[in-house]
Amino acid sequence: MDRGYLIVSVFEQGGKQPISGANVIVRGENYQERFLTDSNGKTPTIELSAPLKEYSLTPQTQVRPYSIYQLEVSKPGYETTVINGVQVFPDETSLQKVFLPFLNTPSTIQVMATQTLQENIVNLPPHSLWQDTQTPSQNNRDDVRVYPNVLTPEYIIVHDGEPSNTSATKYYVPFIDYIKNVASGEIYSTWPTEALKANIYAIISFTMNRIYTEWYRSQGYNFTITSLPRYDHTFVFNRTIFQSISDVVDQIFDSYIQLPGQNYPFLAQYNDGIRTNNPGWLSQWGSKSLADQGYNAIQILRYYYPSNLTIQTSNDIEGLPTSFPGFNLRLGLCGEPTRQLQTMLNVISNNYPRIPKINPADGQYQESTKRSVEVFQEVFSIPITGIVDMTTWYRISYIYVAVNRMLQT
């Protein structure tokens, strides 16, 4: 056996306020341990048994390439939540969010949803590459321009069911979190980084095509995308997210595939390449094989899609307070971008008190600002550098917007 890792983050119902002092019981085969969450609602990094890594690096059906654990999370004043099927891969950190409903409210889980689930037991499905899944429909439109320019949304609306099912739950999900959710269920996080990038570019581009063409809204539906693989991607509420996938998404979430002569995101379709292998679609297992041979992400994409494709970056990120200034913020810098950074961190620290406030917020990037950035990076599972690059800037922006919304309600 190998070893994998798990970090559990616990939030109040609604997903924006962390819960400290929550009891987290982790159960698995011949394993049961109890942990407490810290002031940011997080457990320490938990080391767990996982299968040998080799089982996730080749197509096989004999040995499940990840271990399965159950979480039971509780705290006085809240209803207990149980999550079954948490996946732990070898040499990988699983990031699991848990949402606790308040007592004296209906027994529901209600997280960024317009409707509710009627119990607080969550059963996560097997990974898509481990079970048979339906492939996306080929009846897709990718050539209708709606918006005057390509933008990356702050949130998307995920319809959890058939498009015509008016009673299906709708989840309002941050775009970045949606991509992480889908990618964590579509590919094994143990694969080479370039294979992860290629697949994530495809997932982003497909999703942005749905947004850009208003594929569902143009048919009279009030959502962005479905959760079903025969129409779109597989999205699973409360899915375990994997650190290596999260890191890649943070780096490239505003990038998409574009073909020459087209000014919109390419509808990049894919299949596993083993059970299903459609011409012109990216092969998931094939992308892993090409990465093993030294192909980079762009070369992998050009192997399956038109060879003259390019990677473009969205100029607009909708709903965020400011755009990345175009350069990294670090010790010694001063100016308006640093002041904006300090303001956002000070607001976020109201909900995440472990993040130290910066006083004064004077636009000077000094040790107090660096320390606040480092703690933010630690809390939100970003590499701890004390430097605000694009990844850290936009994650701060997302959390700042979420906290502001909560203060206004």
C-alpha positions in Angstrom: 0.0 0.0 0.0 1.0 3.6 -0.6 -0.1 6.7 1.4 -2.4 9.5 0.5 -3.6 12.6 2.3 -6.9 14.3 3.2 -7.8 17.8 4.4 -11.4 18.4 5.5 -12.8 21.9 5.5 -16.1 22.4 7.4 -18.5 25.3 6.8 -21.9 26.4 7.9 -24.8 25.8 5.7 -24.4 28.3 2.8 -20.7 27.6 2.4 -19.1 30.9 3.4 -18.5 30.7 7.2 -15.9 28.2 8.4 -16.7 26.2 11.6 -14.0 25.8 14.2 -14.0 23.0 16.7 -16.0 20.6 14.6 -15.6 16.9 15.2 -14.4 15.0 12.1 -14.4 11.2 12.3 -12.6 9.5 9.4 -13.5 5.8 8.8 -12.0 3.3 6.4 -10.9 -0.3 6.3 -9.2 -1.0 9.6 -9.1 2.8 10.3 -11.0 5.2 12.5 -9.6 8.5 13.9 -11.1 11.7 15.2 -9.9 15.2 14.4 -10.9 18.8 15.3 -11.1 21.7 12.9 -9.0 24.8 13.5 -10.1 28.5 13.4 -10.4 28.3 9.6 -12.6 25.2 9.8 -9.8 22.8 8.6 -8.4 19.6 9.9 -4.7 18.9 9.9 -3.4 17.0 6.9 -4.5 13.4 7.5 -2.3 10.6 6.3 -4.3 7.5 5.0 -3.7 4.3 3.2 -4.1 4.2 -0.6 -3.5 1.6 -3.3 -0.2 1.5 -5.2 0.1 4.4 -7.6 0.6 2.1 -10.6 -3.1 1.1 -10.5 -4.1 4.7 -11.6 -1.4 5.0 -14.3 -2.7 2.3 -16.7 -6.2 1.3 -17.8 -7.2 -1.7 -15.7 -10.4 -3.1 -14.1 -9.0 -5.4 -11.4 -8.0 -3.0 -8.6 -9.7 0.2 -7.7 -6.9 2.9 -7.9 -8.0 4.8 -4.8 -9.2 4.1 -1.3 -12.7 5.0 0.0 -13.3 6.7 3.3 -16.4 7.9 5.2 -16.5 11.2 7.1 -18.9 11.9 10.0 -18.8 15.6 10.9 -20.6 17.2 13.9 -20.7 20.1 16.3 -23.2 21.1 19.0 -25.8 23.4 17.4 -25.5 21.8 13.9 -26.8 18.7 12.4 -24.4 15.9 11.7 -23.3 15.4 8.1 -22.0 12.0 6.8 -20.1 11.8 3.5 -19.6 8.3 2.0 -17.2 7.6 -0.8 -14.4 10.1 -0.2 -11.6 9.2 -2.6 -7.9 9.1 -1.6 -5.2 8.5 -4.2 -1.6 7.7 -3.5 0.8 10.7 -3.2 -2.1 13.0 -3.5 -4.0 15.4 -1.2 -7.8 15.1 -1.3 -9.6 18.4 -0.4 -13.1 17.7 1.0 -15.6 20.4 1.9 -18.4 19.5 4.4 -21.4 21.8 5.1 -23.3 21.5 8.4 -27.0 22.5 8.5 -28.1 24.4 11.6 -30.3 22.6 14.2 -33.9 23.6 14.3 -34.0 23.9 10.5 -35.2 21.3 8.0 -32.8 18.4 7.7 -31.2 19.5 4.5 -28.0 20.3 2.8 -28.4 23.6 1.0 -25.2 24.8 -0.6 -25.4 27.3 -3.4 -28.6 25.7 -4.5 -32.0 27.0 -5.4 -33.6 23.8 -4.1 -32.5 21.4 -1.3 -31.6 17.8 -0.8 -33.8 16.1 1.8 -31.1 14.5 4.0 -27.7 15.3 5.3 -26.1 12.1 4.1 -24.0 12.5 0.9 -23.1 9.4 -1.2 -20.3 10.3 -3.6 -20.2 8.1 -6.8 -17.2 6.2 -8.1 -14.7 8.1 -10.3 -15.8 8.3 -13.9 -12.7 6.4 -15.2 -13.5 3.5 -12.8 -17.1 3.1 -13.7 -19.0 3.1 -17.0 -20.3 6.5 -17.8 -22.3 7.9 -20.7 -20.4 9.9 -23.2 -21.4 13.4 -24.2 -23.9 13.8 -27.0 -22.4 14.7 -30.4 -25.4 16.8 -31.1 -23.8 20.0 -29.9 -23.6 23.5 -31.4 -20.3 25.3 -31.3 -20.6 27.9 -34.0 -23.1 30.4 -32.8 -21.7 33.6 -31.4 -23.8 35.4 -28.7 -21.5 37.5 -26.6 -19.3 40.2 -28.2 -16.3 38.9 -26.4 -15.3 35.8 -24.4 -15.5 36.2 -20.7 -14.8 34.0 -17.7 -17.9 34.1 -15.4 -17.7 34.4 -11.6 -20.5 31.8 -11.2 -22.3 29.3 -13.4 -25.7 27.6 -12.8 -25.5 23.8 -12.9 -28.8 21.9 -13.5 -28.6 18.6 -11.7 -30.6 16.5 -14.0 -32.3 16.2 -17.4 -32.7 19.7 -19.0 -36.5 19.2 -19.1 -36.7 18.2 -15.4 -38.0 21.4 -13.8 -37.8 20.0 -10.3 -34.0 19.3 -10.5 -31.7 21.1 -8.1 -29.8 24.0 -9.5 -26.4 24.8 -8.0 -24.8 28.2 -8.2 -21.1 27.3 -8.4 -18.0 29.5 -8.7 -16.6 28.8 -12.2 -13.2 27.8 -10.8 -14.8 25.4 -8.3 -16.9 23.9 -11.1 -13.9 23.1 -13.3 -12.1 21.6 -10.3 -15.1 19.4 -9.5 -15.5 18.1 -13.1 -11.8 17.5 -13.6 -11.5 15.7 -10.2 -14.1 13.2 -11.5 -12.9 12.9 -15.1 -9.2 12.2 -14.8 -6.9 10.6 -12.2 -5.0 13.3 -10.3 -1.9 11.0 -10.3 -1.3 11.5 -14.0 1.5 13.7 -15.3 0.9 17.5 -15.1 0.8 18.0 -18.9 -1.9 15.4 -19.2 -3.9 17.1 -16.4 -3.5 20.5 -18.2 -4.6 19.1 -21.6 -7.8 17.6 -20.1 -8.5 20.7 -18.1 -8.1 23.0 -21.1 -10.7 20.8 -22.8 -13.1 21.0 -19.9 -12.7 24.8 -19.6 -13.1 25.3 -23.3 -16.3 23.1 -23.5 -17.8 24.9 -20.6 -17.0 28.4 -21.9 -18.5 27.4 -25.3 -21.7 26.6 -23.4 -21.6 30.0 -21.8 -20.6 31.9 -24.9 -23.2 30.4 -27.1 -25.9 30.5 -24.4 -26.6 26.9 -25.4 -29.3 26.2 -22.8 -30.7 29.7 -22.3 -31.3 30.0 -26.0 -33.6 27.0 -25.6 -35.6 28.7 -22.8 -33.8 27.1 -19.9 -32.6 29.1 -16.9 -29.2 27.5 -16.3 -25.7 27.4 -17.8 -25.0 23.7 -18.0 -26.2 20.3 -16.8 -24.5 17.8 -14.5 -25.1 14.8 -16.9 -22.2 13.4 -19.1 -24.5 12.6 -22.0 -25.1 16.4 -22.4 -22.1 18.1 -20.8 -19.7 17.1 -18.0 -20.3 15.0 -14.8 -20.7 17.4 -11.9 -21.2 15.9 -8.4 -22.3 18.0 -5.5 -19.7 18.0 -2.7 -17.2 15.9 -4.7 -13.7 15.4 -3.3 -11.2 17.8 -5.0 -7.6 16.8 -5.5 -4.8 19.2 -4.8 -2.8 18.6 -8.0 -5.9 19.3 -10.1 -6.8 22.3 -8.0 -3.3 23.8 -8.6 -3.6 23.4 -12.4 -7.0 24.9 -12.5 -5.9 27.9 -10.5 -3.1 28.5 -13.1 -5.2 28.2 -16.3 -8.9 28.8 -15.4 -9.2 31.8 -17.7 -7.7 30.0 -20.8 -9.5 28.2 -23.5 -8.9 26.5 -26.9 -9.6 28.4 -30.1 -9.5 27.4 -33.7 -8.2 29.6 -36.5 -11.0 31.7 -38.1 -13.2 31.3 -35.0 -13.4 33.9 -32.1 -15.2 31.7 -29.6 -14.1 28.8 -27.4 -13.9 25.4 -29.1 -16.4 22.8 -28.0 -13.7 20.4 -26.9 -15.2 16.9 -26.5 -13.4 13.9 -25.0 -13.8 10.3 -24.1 -11.8 7.7 -22.1 -10.1 6.3 -25.2 -10.7 2.7 -24.0 -14.4 2.0 -23.7 -15.2 4.8 -26.1 -12.9 6.3 -28.7 -14.7 8.8 -31.0 -12.6 10.3 -33.9 -11.8 14.0 -33.3 -12.3 13.7 -29.5 -9.5 13.9 -26.9 -8.7 10.5 -25.4 -8.2 10.7 -21.7 -6.0 7.6 -21.4 -4.3 8.6 -24.6 -3.4 12.0 -23.2 -1.8 10.3 -20.3 0.3 8.1 -22.6 1.4 11.0 -24.7 2.4 12.9 -21.6 4.5 9.9 -20.5 6.3 10.2 -23.9 7.2 13.9 -23.2 4.3 15.7 -25.0 3.3 19.0 -23.4 -0.4 20.0 -23.1 -0.6 21.9 -26.3 1.0 19.1 -28.3 -1.5 16.6 -26.7 -4.4 18.8 -27.7 -3.1 19.2 -31.3 -2.7 15.5 -31.5 -6.5 15.0 -31.1 -8.0 18.3 -32.2 -7.0 20.4 -35.3 -3.2 20.9 -35.2 -3.5 24.7 -35.7 -5.4 25.3 -32.5 -4.2 28.0 -30.1 -4.7 28.7 -26.4 -6.3 32.1 -25.7 -6.9 33.9 -22.5 -10.1 35.6 -21.5 -9.8 39.4 -21.2 -12.8 39.7 -18.8 -13.5 37.9 -15.5 -17.1 38.8 -14.7 -18.1 39.8 -11.2 -14.7 40.3 -9.7 -13.8 43.7 -8.2 -10.6 44.3 -10.2 -8.4 42.6 -12.8 -5.0 41.2 -12.0 -2.6 44.2 -12.4 -0.3 42.3 -14.8 2.6 41.8 -12.4 3.2 39.9 -9.2 2.9 41.8 -5.9 5.7 41.2 -3.5 7.8 42.8 -0.7 9.0 46.3 -1.5 6.2 47.2 -4.0 3.8 50.0 -3.4 0.8 51.5 -5.1 -2.9 51.1 -5.7 -2.9 47.3 -6.5 -1.3 46.7 -3.2 -3.8 48.8 -1.4 -6.7 47.0 -3.1 -5.1 43.7 -2.1 -4.8 44.9 1.6 -8.4 46.0 1.6 -9.7 42.6 0.3 -7.6 40.7 2.8 -8.8 42.8 5.7 -12.5 42.1 4.7 -11.8 38.3 4.3 -10.1 38.2 7.7 -13.5 39.0 9.3 -14.6 35.5 8.3 -11.2 33.8 8.5 -9.7 35.3 11.7 -6.5 33.4 11.4 -5.6 35.7 8.5 -4.0 38.8 10.2 -5.4 42.2 9.3 -3.0 44.7 7.7 -2.9 48.0 9.5 -2.6 50.5 7.9 -3.8 49.4 4.4 -1.5 52.0 2.9 -0.4 50.4 -0.4 3.0 49.4 1.0 3.8 45.7 0.6 5.7 45.1 3.8 6.1 42.1 6.1 2.6 42.4 7.6 1.1 42.2 4.1 3.4 39.2 3.2 2.3 37.4 6.3 -1.4 37.9 5.6 -0.9 36.6 2.0 1.0 33.6 3.3 -1.8 32.7 5.7 -4.4 33.2 3.0 -2.4 30.8 0.7 -2.2 28.2 3.5 -5.9 28.4 4.3 -7.0 28.1 0.6 -4.5 25.4 -0.3 -2.4 27.6 -2.6 1.5 27.2 -2.7 2.8 29.4 0.2 5.1 32.0 -1.3 4.0 35.3 0.1 3.9 36.6 -3.5 0.6 37.5 -5.1 0.6 36.1 -8.6 -2.5 35.7 -10.8 -3.6 32.5 -9.0 -3.5 34.1 -5.6 -5.0 37.4 -6.8 -8.1 35.9 -8.3 -8.6 33.5 -5.4 -8.5 36.5 -3.0 -11.0 38.3 -5.3 -13.4 35.3 -5.3 -13.4 35.0 -1.6 -13.7 38.8 -1.1 -16.8 38.9 -3.3 -18.3 35.9 -1.5 -17.7 37.4 2.0 -19.1 40.8 0.8 -22.3 39.1 -0.4 -22.8 37.4 3.0 -22.3 40.7 4.8 -25.0 42.2 2.7 -27.6 39.5 3.3 
